[in-house]
Amino acid sequence: MMSDELDNLYGNLDDDLHADLHDELSSDEDELEAYCMTCKQKTTIEHPEPIWTRRGAPGTRGTCPVCGTMVFRMGSTPAHQALRRPEPLKALDTPRSTSKNPRKPISAVTYINYSVSDTEFAEILAEDLNRIGIQTWMAGSEVDDVNWATGVHPALVECKNMIIILSPLAIKATNVQEALKFFVERRKPIVVAELHPTELPDELRRKPRFAFSGDDYKQQFRELVQALND
């Protein structure tokens, strides 16, 4: 199964099941079974690993011992008891516009990728985008110590485009690089908000870039919004 298909599978699994049901599915079995999409049959989960969905529901991920395909089943197991259950992520479920114009279309959720040193600017940019109806996800709100079903934070999977706030410190930050790599590999749209003059990495050289290092914030903001809507 391709990675994008897995992303969609894990992203939608708990749309059909409620968290309280998952808690009732706890199992003391030594071996867990799951349905293999390749073999078209139930199989024992090899190398089982406890994970969480974006709504805080427990599950188990592993591989099919026959074909090696990744398999997955919902439900709590004893392995989850020692793990911290994450809070459900609601920001990506039903984006809402804060615009006073109720007919204004709501854009796909935009991932704002930035380093901690640029937090103040990131918050200003997010607030302005939300005000005109572009829902955003702030990278700083992620939880790093959760074993998510998709292998990465759900926001990376579900956000449709990215604004990377570029500065000399940001381009060296591990969290910024990892999020950028995820978007580049999946060929998701990326736009650059250059906060300070910075040497562009190769993967950003052909991306739309807007210089916020000057005094014309409003003009650069308008052009950035246009790029997001293209």
HELIX and SHEET records of a PDB file:
HELIX    1   1 SER A    3  LEU A   13  1                                  11    
HELIX    2   2 ALA A   19  GLU A   24  1                                   6    
HELIX    3   3 PRO A   78  HIS A   80  5                                   3    
HELIX    4   4 VAL A  116  ASP A  118  5                                   3    
HELIX    5   5 THR A  119  ARG A  131  1                                  13    
HELIX    6   6 ALA A  139  SER A  141  5                                   3    
HELIX    7   7 PRO A  154  GLU A  158  1                                   5    
HELIX    8   8 ALA A  170  LYS A  172  5                                   3    
HELIX    9   9 THR A  174  GLU A  185  1                                  12    
HELIX   10  10 ASP A  202  LEU A  204  5                                   3    
HELIX   11  11 TYR A  217  ASN A  229  1                                  13    
SHEET    1   A 2 GLU A  33  CYS A  36  0                                        
SHEET    2   A 2 GLN A  41  THR A  44 -1                                        
SHEET    1   B 3 GLU A  46  TRP A  52  0                                        
SHEET    2   B 3 PRO A  58  THR A  63 -1                                        
SHEET    3   B 3 MET A  70  MET A  74 -1                                        
SHEET    1   C 5 THR A 136  MET A 138  0                                        
SHEET    2   C 5 THR A 110  ASN A 113  1                                        
SHEET    3   C 5 ASN A 161  LEU A 166  1                                        
SHEET    4   C 5 ILE A 190  GLU A 194  1                                        
SHEET    5   C 5 ARG A 209  ALA A 211  1                                        
END                                                                             
